[in-house]
Amino acid sequence: MRAVMSLSQKIERLRGLEPYAYQTAYFLLQDEAAAAEATKAALLEISQRDGLIMDSPEKLRSQIKKLAIRAALVKPIAFAHDKRN
């Protein structure tokens, strides 16, 4: 059975994860704009997972950290290119 989460609850959970995702991405990229883009990508991906509803805060932090790292490492050239335009 799937738990139901209201939009406001989902937003609240994502806002709680945002600073940690940004901190992780910024540590790797050392660029505010690129870190913001990596954070957006990580938050978008985790927002589409069912675990956002049921997972513990610790598990969500672990997942968002992995997603932010992946977003920062996979797309740094794209983020840098966007910055130049």
N, C-alpha and C positions, 0 to 999 in steps of 0.2 A: 504494500500500500504506500502510495506516495504522499508525503506531507505537503500541505499547501502553505505557501509563503506569500504574504501580501507584497505588493510592489514597495511599499514603504519599509517593510522588514528587509527586503532584498537590498534596497538602497542603503539602509543603515549598516548592513553587514559589509557591503562593498566599501562604504566610506571608512569603516573600521580597518579594512585591509589596505586601503590606498596609501597611507603614509609608509607602511612597511614595504610595500612594493616599490614605491618611489625611492626610498632609502637604499634598497637593494640595487635597483637599476642605476641610481646615481653613483653609488660606490664603484660600480663596474665601468660606467661610461664617462664619468666626470664632466658631464654636459647636461645642463638643466633641460633643454628642449628634447634632447634624445632620451633622457630619463623619463620625461613626461610621456613621450610617445610609447616607450617600452611599458610604462605603467598602464597606459590605456589598453594596450594589447593584452597584457596579463589580466587586467580586470574584466575585459570583454570575454576572454576565454573562460575565466572562472565563473563568470555570471551565467554561463550557459550550462554549467554542470549541475547535476542533481545534488551533489554534495554540499552545495552552498546552503541548502536547507537543513541538512541533518548532521553534517560534520561538526566536530568540536572546534572551538577557536584555535586550538593548538594545531590541529590537522589543517585547517584553512590557512594558517600562517605558513606552515610548511609547504603547502601547495602553491600559495601565491609567491613565495620566495623562488621556488623552482620555475614557475611561469615567468616571473620577472627576469630571472637569470637567462632563461631561454630567449625571451624577447629581446633582451639587451645584446646577447651574443649572436643571435641569428640575423637580426636586422640592423646592426649598427651602421652599415653602409647606406641603407635606405634612409635612416634617420639623419645621417650626415648630409645626404643628398638633398633631403627636404629642407634642411637648414640653409643650404647654399642658395636655394631658389627663393 
